[in-house]
Amino acid sequence: MVLELRAASFAARGVGALIDFAAAVVLLVGLGLLLLSGLGDIDPAAASALVLGTVVFVFVALPIGVETLTRGKSLGKLVMGLRIVRDDGGSIRFRQALIRGLLGVFELYMMLGSVAFLVSLFNSPSKRLGDMLAGTYSMRERVAAAPPLIVTTPPQLQPWAGLADIGRMPDPLGRRISAFLTQWAKMTPESRAQLAAALATEAAAYVSPPPPPGTAPDAYLAAVMSERRDRELRRMTAQRERADATARRLYTLPFDQDN
């Protein structure tokens, strides 16, 4: 089964890449200062080889190892809430991290990010060349939670809803109507109108009297579910109050006295 996960935007990937680059530069400078202070006089050829090895370690080996061990994360991706995953949604392995890391040297460093910029700009998942060859893309792990939907009775239907009989509506139908009210803003107008009319017709068999003439199906469903929720809340609150009152009477009985 192929999972469809939300791909990261080009801007988020760019900021994450800049954070990774800045961290790599800081690490390279720190390692360079450490080597200079620890080695002292050294042969120029050996110094050149050591510098080259340090650069390859910081910009190639380390990113590949970090992405492999963390299953697609790095410092920049952690900050931006991103993760590299395979096209089927699974975690990447060493092979994918190796392809991305080797091509990243060409895309991000040798070409100053121009190749990655152009390739990412012209595909919907914002893949760079390394992602295309490795079969990966960047996924958003942190997505802002949608605010809870609070359904209320339209003002023009409040007098009718207060007197309507809606207690016989089956729970499965109520759940379907609640799901529609939660998702209706994401639906096309045609689909929303058709589904609202179908649900309103089905709910009309359990609600009486009918709403005022000219009531829109979505407003009718909102009024029914809002009133149903409020009545259930009042019923449960009254039941809880009766239980608390009974408990108080029981706890105050003179159990230690003879009748």
VOBA-1610 file (N, C-alpha, C; in pm, whole numbers, padded with zeros to 5 digits, always signed):
BEGIN
Met+00085-00119+00000Met+00000+00000+00000Met+00088+00123+00000Val+00065+00213-00091Val+00142+00336-00102Val+00075+00444-00020Leu+00154+00509+00067Leu+00101+00614+00153Leu+00116+00748+00085Glu+00016+00835+00101Glu+00022+00970+00049Glu+00043+01064+00167Leu+00167+01112+00183Leu+00202+01199+00293Leu+00226+01339+00239Arg+00208+01437+00325Arg+00217+01576+00281Arg+00361+01613+00253Ala+00389+01651+00130Ala+00525+01689+00091Ala+00559+01827+00145Ala+00687+01846+00175Ala+00733+01976+00225Ala+00740+02077+00112Ser+00720+02201+00146Ser+00726+02308+00046Ser+00872+02338+00010Phe+00888+02406-00102Phe+01023+02444-00146Phe+01090+02536-00044Ala+01013+02628+00013Ala+01070+02722+00110Ala+01119+02650+00235Ala+01040+02553+00284Ala+01080+02479+00404Ala+01207+02398+00379Arg+01214+02336+00262Arg+01334+02260+00229Arg+01455+02352+00216Gly+01436+02471+00157Gly+01546+02563+00142Gly+01600+02611+00275Val+01512+02644+00368Val+01557+02688+00500Val+01629+02575+00573Gly+01576+02453+00562Gly+01642+02340+00624Gly+01781+02316+00567Ala+01795+02330+00434Ala+01926+02313+00371Ala+02024+02421+00417Leu+01978+02545+00433Leu+02066+02652+00482Leu+02112+02625+00624Ile+02022+02571+00707Ile+02061+02538+00845Ile+02166+02428+00845Asp+02146+02327+00761Asp+02246+02219+00751Asp+02380+02272+00703Phe+02378+02361+00604Phe+02503+02416+00551Phe+02574+02499+00658Ala+02499+02581+00730Ala+02561+02663+00836Ala+02622+02574+00944Ala+02551+02467+00982Ala+02605+02376+01083Ala+02731+02307+01032Ala+02733+02270+00902Ala+02851+02206+00845Ala+02970+02301+00844Val+02947+02427+00811Val+03056+02525+00809Val+03112+02544+00949Val+03024+02556+01047Val+03070+02572+01186Val+03151+02452+01230Leu+03104+02333+01196Leu+03178+02212+01232Leu+03312+02205+01161Leu+03313+02244+01033Leu+03440+02243+00958Leu+03541+02339+01018Val+03496+02459+01053Val+03587+02556+01114Val+03638+02505+01248Gly+03548+02444+01327Gly+03591+02391+01456Gly+03693+02279+01441Leu+03670+02189+01347Leu+03765+02081+01325Leu+03898+02135+01271Gly+03890+02237+01184Gly+04013+02296+01130Gly+04097+02359+01239Leu+04034+02435+01327Leu+04108+02495+01439Leu+04166+02389+01530Leu+04091+02282+01552Leu+04140+02174+01638Leu+04261+02106+01577Leu+04257+02084+01447Leu+04370+02020+01379Leu+04493+02109+01379Leu+04473+02238+01354Leu+04587+02330+01351Leu+04654+02340+01488Ser+04575+02339+01591Ser+04633+02352+01725Ser+04695+02221+01773Gly+04651+02109+01721Gly+04700+01981+01771Gly+04815+01923+01692Leu+04827+01957+01565Leu+04930+01894+01483Leu+05059+01975+01476Gly+05050+02105+01485Gly+05171+02187+01475Gly+05229+02184+01335Asp+05360+02169+01326Asp+05425+02163+01194Asp+05395+02028+01130Ile+05350+02032+01004Ile+05317+01911+00932Ile+05351+01930+00786Asp+05382+01822+00719Asp+05417+01827+00578Asp+05301+01886+00498Pro+05327+01976+00402Pro+05219+02037+00323Pro+05130+01936+00252Ala+05190+01829+00198Ala+05109+01728+00129Ala+05015+01659+00228Ala+05067+01626+00345Ala+04983+01563+00445Ala+04875+01658+00494Ala+04911+01788+00506Ala+04812+01886+00549Ala+04700+01900+00446Ser+04737+01900+00317Ser+04636+01909+00212Ser+04544+01788+00214Ala+04603+01670+00231Ala+04522+01548+00237Ala+04430+01550+00359Leu+04481+01600+00470Leu+04400+01606+00591Leu+04285+01705+00575Val+04311+01818+00513Val+04205+01917+00490Val+04100+01861+00396Leu+04144+01796+00289Leu+04050+01737+00195Leu+03966+01628+00261Gly+04030+01546+00342Gly+03956+01442+00413Gly+03854+01500+00510Thr+03889+01610+00576Thr+03797+01674+00669Thr+03676+01732+00595Val+03702+01795+00480Val+03592+01852+00400Val+03499+01741+00351Val+03556+01632+00301Val+03473+01521+00253Val+03393+01461+00369Phe+03454+01451+00486Phe+03383+01396+00601Phe+03265+01484+00641Val+03287+01617+00645Val+03184+01708+00693Val+03071+01722+00593Phe+03103+01733+00464Phe+02999+01763+00364Phe+02944+01641+00292Val+03009+01525+00305Val+02961+01406+00234Val+02932+01292+00332Ala+03033+01245+00400Ala+03017+01126+00484Ala+02922+01152+00602Leu+02939+01265+00667Leu+02855+01293+00784Leu+02707+01307+00749Pro+02669+01385+00645Pro+02526+01391+00610Pro+02468+01255+00573Ile+02546+01173+00500Ile+02497+01039+00463Ile+02476+00955+00587Gly+02572+00958+00679Gly+02559+00878+00801Gly+02445+00926+00889Val+02427+01058+00901Val+02319+01111+00985Val+02183+01073+00928Glu+02164+01090+00795Glu+02036+01054+00734Glu+02009+00905+00744Thr+02114+00823+00736Thr+02094+00678+00748Thr+02053+00640+00889Leu+02122+00692+00989Leu+02095+00654+01128Leu+01963+00711+01178Thr+01926+00830+01133Thr+01802+00893+01180Thr+01684+00864+01089Arg+01704+00783+00986Arg+01598+00750+00891Arg+01542+00874+00821Gly+01635+00961+00775Gly+01592+01071+00691Gly+01590+01207+00755Lys+01659+01225+00867Lys+01659+01355+00933Lys+01799+01415+00935Ser+01802+01544+00962Ser+01926+01617+00984Ser+01891+01732+01078Leu+01990+01813+01111Leu+01963+01925+01201Leu+01861+02020+01140Gly+01881+02057+01013Gly+01787+02149+00947Gly+01649+02090+00934Lys+01639+01962+00902Lys+01508+01898+00890Lys+01441+01886+01026Leu+01520+01862+01130Leu+01462+01855+01264Leu+01404+01989+01305Val+01475+02098+01275Val+01426+02232+01309Val+01299+02264+01232Met+01294+02229+01105Met+01180+02262+01019Met+01069+02158+01024Gly+01087+02050+01100Gly+00984+01947+01109Gly+00970+01866+00982Leu+01083+01831+00918Leu+01081+01757+00793Leu+01149+01621+00811Arg+01123+01531+00717Arg+01189+01402+00713Arg+01193+01353+00568Ile+01304+01295+00528Ile+01316+01235+00396Ile+01259+01093+00402Val+01166+01063+00312Val+01105+00931+00305Val+01109+00882+00161Arg+01090+00751+00143Arg+01080+00696+00009Arg+00948+00737-00055Asp+00938+00716-00185Asp+00816+00754-00256Asp+00695+00676-00207Asp+00716+00558-00148Asp+00604+00480-00094Asp+00575+00514+00052Gly+00645+00613+00107Gly+00621+00656+00244Gly+00708+00588+00347Gly+00789+00490+00309Gly+00874+00419+00403Gly+01001+00496+00437Ser+01071+00449+00540Ser+01195+00513+00582Ser+01307+00484+00482Ile+01395+00579+00465Ile+01507+00560+00372Ile+01612+00472+00437Arg+01696+00414+00353Arg+01807+00332+00397Arg+01938+00393+00347Phe+02048+00318+00366Phe+02179+00371+00329Phe+02188+00401+00180Arg+02126+00318+00096Arg+02134+00340-00048Arg+02076+00475-00087Gln+01956+00506-00035Gln+01895+00635-00068Gln+01976+00751-00012Ala+02026+00736+00111Ala+02106+00843+00171Ala+02236+00864+00093Leu+02296+00754+00043Leu+02420+00766-00033Leu+02397+00840-00165Ile+02291+00805-00237Ile+02262+00874-00364Ile+02236+01021-00339Arg+02156+01052-00239Arg+02125+01192-00209Arg+02250+01268-00169Gly+02336+01205-00087Gly+02455+01273-00039Gly+02555+01301-00150Leu+02577+01201-00238Leu+02674+01220-00346Leu+02626+01325-00446Leu+02499+01317-00482Leu+02447+01417-00576Leu+02431+01553-00510Gly+02414+01555-00378Gly+02405+01682-00308Gly+02533+01764-00318Val+02647+01696-00327Val+02774+01769-00346Val+02770+01848-00476Phe+02719+01785-00581Phe+02711+01853-00711Phe+02601+01960-00710Glu+02482+01923-00661Glu+02367+02015-00668Glu+02382+02135-00575Leu+02422+02108-00451Leu+02417+02211-00348Leu+02547+02289-00334Tyr+02662+02222-00351Tyr+02788+02287-00323Tyr+02862+02329-00451Met+02881+02235-00544Met+02954+02270-00666Met+02879+02369-00753Met+02745+02354-00759Met+02662+02444-00840Met+02594+02551-00756Leu+02638+02566-00631Leu+02585+02670-00541Leu+02432+02663-00527Gly+02377+02543-00533Gly+02234+02524-00513Gly+02148+02555-00633Ser+02208+02597-00746Ser+02126+02638-00861Ser+02052+02519-00923Val+02121+02405-00935Val+02055+02287-00993Val+01941+02240-00904Ala+01966+02232-00774Ala+01860+02191-00681Ala+01743+02288-00685Phe+01774+02418-00697Phe+01668+02519-00701Phe+01580+02501-00825Leu+01642+02485-00940Leu+01565+02474-01064Leu+01485+02345-01069Val+01546+02235-01029Val+01475+02106-01033Val+01361+02106-00933Ser+01382+02156-00812Ser+01278+02156-00709Ser+01163+02248-00745Leu+01193+02352-00820Leu+01092+02452-00851Leu+00988+02401-00950Phe+01024+02303-01029Phe+00936+02259-01137Phe+00879+02119-01116Asn+00866+02076-00990Asn+00792+01953-00962Asn+00717+01970-00831Ser+00600+01911-00822Ser+00510+01937-00710Ser+00564+01894-00574Pro+00635+01779-00560Pro+00688+01745-00427Pro+00815+01820-00391Ser+00859+01915-00474Ser+00983+01992-00451Ser+01104+01899-00439Lys+01112+01801-00527Lys+01226+01710-00527Lys+01346+01775-00595Arg+01463+01749-00540Arg+01584+01786-00613Arg+01631+01663-00692Leu+01739+01678-00767Leu+01785+01571-00854Leu+01818+01445-00774Gly+01879+01461-00658Gly+01911+01345-00576Gly+01788+01270-00531Asp+01679+01342-00503Asp+01554+01275-00465Asp+01496+01196-00581Met+01505+01252-00701Met+01449+01182-00816Met+01521+01051-00843Leu+01655+01053-00834Leu+01730+00931-00859Leu+01721+00833-00743Ala+01706+00882-00621Ala+01696+00793-00506Ala+01554+00746-00480Gly+01454+00810-00544Gly+01316+00773-00518Gly+01268+00818-00382Thr+01300+00942-00345Thr+01264+00995-00214Thr+01202+01134-00230Tyr+01145+01184-00122Tyr+01100+01322-00116Tyr+01094+01365+00029Ser+01078+01493+00052Ser+01077+01548+00187Ser+00934+01561+00237Met+00906+01505+00353Met+00772+01502+00410Met+00765+01595+00531Arg+00653+01661+00546Arg+00631+01744+00665Arg+00582+01655+00778Glu+00654+01656+00889Glu+00614+01579+01007Glu+00525+01661+01100Arg+00552+01789+01109Arg+00474+01875+01198Arg+00376+01955+01114Val+00250+01921+01126Val+00144+01991+01056Val+00053+02055+01160Ala+00021+02181+01141Ala-00065+02250+01237Ala-00201+02181+01246Ala-00243+02158+01370Ala-00372+02092+01391Ala-00486+02186+01354Ala-00583+02130+01287Ala-00698+02209+01248Ala-00781+02246+01372Pro-00830+02369+01381Pro-00910+02406+01497Pro-01038+02324+01502Pro-01083+02289+01621Pro-01206+02209+01631Pro-01326+02284+01576Leu-01411+02210+01506Leu-01530+02270+01447Leu-01642+02276+01551Ile-01695+02395+01573Ile-01805+02414+01667Ile-01929+02447+01586Val-02021+02352+01580Val-02145+02369+01504Val-02247+02439+01591Thr-02308+02543+01540Thr-02410+02617+01613Thr-02537+02624+01530Thr-02647+02645+01597Thr-02776+02658+01529Thr-02788+02795+01466Pro-02818+02804+01338Pro-02838+02936+01276Pro-02947+03014+01350Pro-02930+03144+01367Pro-03027+03223+01446Pro-03171+03207+01398Gln-03192+03200+01266Gln-03329+03192+01216Gln-03396+03058+01245Leu-03315+02957+01282Leu-03371+02824+01311Leu-03376+02792+01460Gln-03333+02884+01545Gln-03332+02856+01688Gln-03471+02831+01746Pro-03574+02911+01711Pro-03709+02880+01765Pro-03758+02741+01722Trp-03735+02705+01597Trp-03779+02573+01551Trp-03698+02461+01617Ala-03567+02477+01627Ala-03483+02372+01683Ala-03515+02346+01829Gly-03556+02450+01903Gly-03588+02430+02044Gly-03711+02345+02066Leu-03800+02336+01967Leu-03923+02258+01980Leu-03921+02128+01901Ala-03822+02108+01814Ala-03820+01990+01727Ala-03790+01864+01806Asp-03846+01753+01760Asp-03821+01622+01818Asp-03713+01555+01736Ile-03592+01541+01794Ile-03479+01481+01722Ile-03417+01367+01801Gly-03485+01320+01902Gly-03427+01217+01989Gly-03420+01081+01927Arg-03494+01054+01820Arg-03497+00921+01761Arg-03394+00901+01652Met-03309+00999+01625Met-03212+00986+01516Met-03107+00880+01551Pro-03080+00784+01463Pro-02979+00681+01490Pro-02839+00743+01501Asp-02757+00682+01585Asp-02621+00731+01603Asp-02537+00723+01475Pro-02547+00615+01394Pro-02468+00613+01270Pro-02498+00730+01177Leu-02626+00767+01168Leu-02662+00882+01085Leu-02605+01010+01144Gly-02609+01022+01276Gly-02552+01140+01339Gly-02403+01152+01314Arg-02333+01039+01315Arg-02189+01044+01287Arg-02161+01083+01143Arg-02242+01036+01050Arg-02224+01074+00910Arg-02249+01223+00889Ile-02351+01276+00958Ile-02378+01420+00945Ile-02265+01501+01008Ser-02213+01456+01122Ser-02101+01527+01186Ser-01977+01526+01097Ala-01951+01412+01031Ala-01836+01406+00940Ala-01855+01502+00823Phe-01979+01512+00772Phe-02005+01605+00662Phe-01983+01749+00707Leu-02032+01785+00824Leu-02016+01922+00872Leu-01870+01955+00898Thr-01790+01854+00932Thr-01648+01877+00955Thr-01573+01900+00825Gln-01615+01829+00719Gln-01541+01833+00593Gln-01606+01920+00486Trp-01720+01980+00514Trp-01794+02045+00406Trp-01717+02161+00343Ala-01634+02231+00423Ala-01560+02345+00367Ala-01455+02300+00265Lys-01412+02174+00270Lys-01311+02124+00177Lys-01374+02063+00051Met-01505+02055+00046Met-01572+01991-00066Met-01606+02094-00174Thr-01624+02045-00296Thr-01667+02134-00404Thr-01814+02172-00381Pro-01856+02287-00430Pro-01995+02328-00407Pro-02098+02226-00455Glu-02071+02163-00570Glu-02167+02065-00621Glu-02177+01943-00530Ser-02063+01889-00490Ser-02064+01773-00402Ser-02124+01807-00266Arg-02094+01927-00215Arg-02148+01967-00086Arg-02300+01978-00091Ala-02353+02037-00197Ala-02498+02053-00209Ala-02567+01918-00222Gln-02510+01828-00303Gln-02573+01697-00321Gln-02572+01616-00193Leu-02459+01613-00124Leu-02451+01534-00001Leu-02536+01594+00109Ala-02540+01727+00118Ala-02624+01791+00221Ala-02771+01761+00196Ala-02814+01764+00070Ala-02954+01734+00040Ala-02987+01589+00074Ala-02895+01497+00043Ala-02920+01356+00073Ala-02928+01331+00223Leu-02836+01389+00299Leu-02838+01371+00444Leu-02959+01438+00507Ala-02998+01555+00457Ala-03115+01623+00511Ala-03242+01541+00487Thr-03254+01481+00368Thr-03370+01397+00338Thr-03373+01276+00431Glu-03257+01215+00456Glu-03251+01099+00546Glu-03282+01138+00690Ala-03233+01256+00733Ala-03258+01299+00871Ala-03402+01341+00891Ala-03470+01385+00785Ala-03609+01432+00799Ala-03702+01323+00847Ala-03666+01195+00825Ala-03751+01086+00872Ala-03752+01072+01023Tyr-03654+01134+01090Tyr-03643+01121+01236Tyr-03663+01254+01307Val-03688+01362+01236Val-03702+01494+01295Val-03839+01549+01260Ser-03907+01597+01360Ser-04038+01660+01337Ser-04056+01774+01437Pro-04132+01877+01399Pro-04189+01904+01267Pro-04080+01943+01168Pro-04111+01953+01040Pro-04010+01994+00941Pro-03967+02138+00965Pro-03850+02177+00913Pro-03800+02313+00935Pro-03883+02413+00856Pro-03866+02541+00882Pro-03938+02643+00806Pro-03911+02631+00657Pro-04007+02665+00574Pro-03987+02658+00429Pro-03867+02742+00385Gly-03793+02690+00287Gly-03678+02761+00234Gly-03550+02741+00311Thr-03549+02651+00411Thr-03428+02627+00488Thr-03326+02550+00404Ala-03205+02599+00401Ala-03099+02531+00326Ala-03063+02400+00394Pro-03031+02294+00319Pro-03000+02164+00379Pro-02883+02169+00478Asp-02776+02244+00445Asp-02662+02248+00537Asp-02698+02321+00665Ala-02779+02427+00658Ala-02823+02496+00779Ala-02914+02406+00861Tyr-02998+02329+00795Tyr-03087+02234+00864Tyr-03004+02130+00939Leu-02902+02075+00875Leu-02818+01974+00940Leu-02741+02033+01057Ala-02692+02155+01041Ala-02620+02220+01151Ala-02712+02242+01270Ala-02835+02285+01245Ala-02929+02307+01354Ala-02963+02178+01424Val-02985+02071+01348Val-03020+01942+01408Val-02906+01890+01496Met-02784+01893+01444Met-02672+01838+01521Met-02637+01926+01641Ser-02649+02058+01626Ser-02622+02146+01738Ser-02722+02124+01850Glu-02851+02117+01815Glu-02953+02095+01917Glu-02940+01957+01979Arg-02907+01857+01898Arg-02888+01721+01950Arg-02773+01716+02050Arg-02664+01785+02018Arg-02550+01790+02109Arg-02585+01862+02238Asp-02654+01976+02228Asp-02689+02053+02348Asp-02785+01974+02438Arg-02881+01904+02378Arg-02973+01826+02459Arg-02902+01710+02528Glu-02810+01646+02456Glu-02735+01537+02517Glu-02649+01587+02632Leu-02591+01706+02615Leu-02511+01764+02723Leu-02597+01795+02844Arg-02716+01852+02820Arg-02805+01882+02933Arg-02850+01753+03003Arg-02877+01649+02925Arg-02920+01523+02985Arg-02810+01462+03071Met-02688+01463+03019Met-02576+01406+03096Met-02545+01490+03219Thr-02558+01623+03207Thr-02533+01709+03323Thr-02636+01684+03432Ala-02763+01672+03393Ala-02868+01643+03492Ala-02847+01507+03555Gln-02806+01409+03476Gln-02781+01276+03531Gln-02665+01279+03631Arg-02561+01354+03599Arg-02448+01366+03691Arg-02490+01436+03819Glu-02573+01540+03808Glu-02619+01611+03929Glu-02704+01520+04017Arg-02790+01437+03956Arg-02870+01345+04036Arg-02783+01242+04105Ala-02680+01194+04034Ala-02588+01097+04095Ala-02511+01160+04212Asp-02468+01286+04196Asp-02396+01354+04304Asp-02488+01376+04424Ala-02615+01412+04398Ala-02708+01433+04509Ala-02734+01303+04584Thr-02749+01193+04510Thr-02768+01063+04576Thr-02646+01025+04658Ala-02527+01050+04606Ala-02405+01017+04680Ala-02394+01099+04807Arg-02434+01226+04801Arg-02427+01309+04922Arg-02523+01257+05029Arg-02644+01216+04989Arg-02738+01161+05087Arg-02687+01032+05148Leu-02625+00948+05068Leu-02573+00822+05120Leu-02460+00844+05219Tyr-02373+00938+05188Tyr-02258+00962+05276Tyr-02297+01032+05406Thr-02414+01092+05411Thr-02456+01161+05534Thr-02552+01076+05618Leu-02582+00953+05579Leu-02668+00866+05660Leu-02598+00828+05791Pro-02674+00819+05900Pro-02613+00785+06031Pro-02585+00635+06041Phe-02482+00587+05970Phe-02455+00444+05972Phe-02415+00392+06110Asp-02362+00482+06193Asp-02315+00438+06323Asp-02422+00447+06431Gln-02548+00479+06396Gln-02655+00489+06495Gln-02758+00378+06474Asp-02818+00334+06581Asp-02923+00232+06574Asp-03054+00295+06533Asn-03128+00230+06439Asn-03258+00278+06397Asn-03364+00240+06502
//
